[in-house]
């Protein structure tokens, strides 16, 4: 019985992660409400989740807001670019629907790739000091170099929401509790090995507000992308 409540027990560790993801999801949703701050909130969520995966962070709220404040400017610019791209893709989708409906497939594919780039970009922004241009270029390079992981990341994000919409009575509460943090957690599991290859010398410090690794390179190690 005592082993059941041991924090090193796999079940207890899983419950602790689930609780952290629940709290992080609600916190991110609240910080996304002004809409304009959604980019900073998502960036902070990525920062905390990768630390959860690496067991670097024991707290949620204070580190979240430190990361939120540290990345507010760049994350907001990135978010505005994503909103602009989403608007253009939506217009293209409507145009394809009115002219050549089969082109909807192409627009949807581009939208999924854009989603994948944004997932990489927010994770890189949370983890490294770089220009916004450099972050987007690195995100595109990673998306192509690690394409199998990219597909898994996109499937985790899109699949969860599609299932929730299909089974909305159960899915709606799940989205409220884990709709953002769970796909982000899956991303972090997939990206952890990739990031470790980009951090050969040392891990980032434990505090999100501390200095992060500077990664201005637009080229990454030529490893097996699988």
C-alpha positions, 0 to 999 in steps of 0.5 A: 500500500505504501508503494502505491502512494510513493511519488516514484511510482509510475502511476503517481508520476502519471497522475502528477503530470496529468494534474500539472497539464490540467493546471497549465491548460486552464492557466493558458486558456485564461491568458489567451482570453485577451486574444492578443496575448495568446502567443505569449501564453502558448510560448509559456506553455511550451516552456513549462511543458518541456521542463515537465518532460525533463523534470526540471520544474516543480512549479507551474504558475510563477515560472509560467508568468516569468516566461510569459513576460520574457517572450511577450514581444516576440511571441505576440509578433509571431502570433499576429503572423500566424493569424494573418496566415490563417486568414489568408488560408481561409480566404483561399479555402473559400475561393477554392470552394467556389471555383475548384473544390478539389483545391480544398485538399491542397489548402488543407495540406498547406494549413497542416504544414503551417500548423506544424511550423507554428508548433516548432516556432513556439517551442523554439521561441520558448527554448532559445534566444533568437530573432523571430526571422531566425526562429521561423527559419529554424522551425521550417528546417526542423519541420522538414528534417524531422518530418515523421515527428512533424506528422505525429505533432500535427496529428496530435493537435488536429486529431484531439480536436476532431475527436472532441468535436465528433464526440462533443459531449465527452470531448468538450470537457476534455478540451477545456481540461487538456485541449492545449496542454496535452498536444503540447505535451506530446510535442515536447516528448517528440522534440526533447531528443531534437532539442538535446541535439541542439544543446550539446554543451549544457541544459538551459537553467531551471528558471524560465526568466534566466538566460536561454541558449542562443541559437541563431543557426539556421542549420541543424545537425544532419542526424537521422530525422526519424 
